[in-house]
Every structure is written in structure tokens, then in C-alpha cells.
């Protein structure tokens, strides 16, 4: 279903993604981090819906549809290294930094951080060109946000 999208994304020197494609790719990263501990809970999928509703101004139905497409894309996407590097080349820095914050929301949603989640988030941040300092600041913003 997403073979053409992935092919365009992983070509050498990909063109910047249109907004809808960038949303899909970044949402797929949220799904990948949620699945990284082998426990993709309903609470995590609801949180992803909330994040994309807030970030992209979507209603609940559109958010669920985007997440559903992202879940499919995530299963078809290449390994995290290639997928994330492709996103780095095709998505503006400020959007990549914002997605790190959203990834921390997903990781911290269940109140614990697994070693798998930590390792994947560290890898994703690095591959997206986000410094450890910026990632740590994003995590602190999420940890200190009122619930």
C-alpha cells in the first residue's frame, strides 16, 4: 500500500515531503516508538491520536485515520535507521524537534521507560539530527507538563 511512498522517501536526496506525507511519516515514528517495547497498548494509540489532533488540528476521526495509516506504514517501512534518515532529509528541523517531544510523550505515557524505548528514542533523535541536549530538554518539558 505504501511502497511508492517509501520508495520516494528512501531515494537518495529525497524532495521535501508535502505536509500530509510528513504527517504520515512522523506519525509512523510515534507508532514505532510505542511498539518498541512489544506492548502497543490502547492507551498509547489514544495518546497518538491526541498528539496528532493537537499538532495538526485534526478531528478525532481524521486522527484515527492518520494513525491507522501510520500503523500500516510503520509495518512496511524499512529499518529505523533508513526510515529516520529519510525523514531527516525530507522534513524541516523544527518539525523533527517537535516530533521528539511527541515521542517522549508516548514513551512516558505509561509512567515507565523501558530500555528498548530509551534506546530507540536515543537512536531516532540522533538520526533525526537532534542533539542529546535538545532531546533531554524535550523530555523534561514533557515530564514537567501539567497532566
ZAMARGU-4260 file (C-alpha; in steps of 0.2 Angstrom, whole numbers, plus 5000, padded with zeros to 4 digits):
<rodrens>
0) 5000/5000/5000 | 5014/5012/5004 | 5028/5005/4993 | 5028/5020/4982 | 5028/5032/4997
5) 5043/5023/5005 | 5052/5022/4988 | 5051/5041/4986 | 5056/5044/5004 | 5071/5032/5004
10) 5078/5038/4987 | 5095/5047/4988 | 5092/5066/4990 | 5073/5065/4993 | 5062/5080/4989
15) 5055/5088/5005 | 5039/5080/5009 | 5022/5088/5007 | 5013/5092/5023 | 5002/5077/5023
20) 5016/5065/5019 | 5027/5072/5033 | 5012/5070/5045 | 5011/5052/5040 | 5030/5048/5042
25) 5031/5057/5058 | 5016/5048/5065 | 5023/5032/5059 | 5038/5036/5071 | 5026/5038/5085
30) 5019/5021/5082 | 5036/5013/5080 | 5041/5020/5097 | 5025/5014/5105 | 5028/4997/5098
35) 5046/4996/5103 | 5043/4988/5120 | 5032/4975/5112 | 5016/4982/5121 | 5007/4993/5110
40) 4993/4997/5122 | 4976/5006/5118 | 4982/5020/5129 | 4997/5023/5118 | 4986/5023/5102
45) 4974/5035/5110 | 4989/5046/5115 | 4995/5046/5097 | 4978/5051/5092 | 4978/5066/5104
50) 4995/5071/5099 | 4991/5072/5080 | 4974/5080/5084 | 4984/5094/5094 | 4999/5096/5082
55) 4989/5095/5066 | 4972/5102/5071 | 4963/5086/5066 | 4946/5080/5072 | 4945/5063/5081
60) 4940/5053/5065 | 4954/5061/5055 | 4967/5057/5069 | 4962/5039/5070 | 4963/5038/5051
65) 4980/5045/5051 | 4986/5034/5065 | 4979/5019/5056 | 4988/5023/5040 | 5004/5026/5050
70) 5002/5009/5059 | 5002/5001/5041 | 5016/5012/5035 | 5026/5008/5051 | 5025/4989/5047
75) 5030/4992/5029 | 5044/5005/5032 | 5062/5000/5031 | 5073/4998/5047 | 5073/5013/5059
80) 5090/5019/5053 | 5085/5021/5035 | 5067/5027/5038 | 5073/5040/5051 | 5087/5046/5040
85) 5075/5048/5026 | 5063/5058/5037 | 5078/5069/5042 | 5082/5073/5024 | 5063/5077/5019
90) 5056/5086/5035 | 5061/5103/5042 | 5071/5103/5058 | 5058/5112/5069 | 5046/5098/5064
95) 5058/5085/5069 | 5062/5093/5085 | 5043/5094/5089 | 5041/5075/5085 | 5055/5071/5098
100) 5044/5079/5111 | 5029/5069/5105 | 5040/5053/5105 | 5044/5057/5123 | 5025/5059/5127
105) 5022/5042/5120 | 5037/5034/5130 | 5032/5042/5146 | 5013/5039/5144 | 5013/5023/5154
110) 5024/5030/5168 | 5039/5020/5164 | 5053/5020/5152 | 5059/5003/5145 | 5077/5000/5140
115) 5070/4997/5122 | 5061/5013/5122 | 5076/5023/5128 | 5087/5015/5116 | 5076/5018/5101
120) 5072/5036/5106 | 5091/5040/5108 | 5094/5032/5090 | 5079/5041/5082 | 5084/5058/5090
125) 5102/5056/5083 | 5097/5050/5066 | 5085/5065/5065 | 5099/5077/5069 | 5093/5081/5086
130) 5106/5083/5099 | 5106/5074/5116 | 5104/5091/5124 | 5088/5095/5114 | 5081/5078/5117
135) 5084/5079/5136 | 5076/5096/5136 | 5061/5089/5126 | 5059/5075/5139 | 5060/5087/5154
140) 5046/5098/5146 | 5035/5083/5145 | 5039/5077/5162 | 5036/5094/5169 | 5020/5097/5159
145) 5004/5098/5170 | 4993/5082/5167
</rodrens>
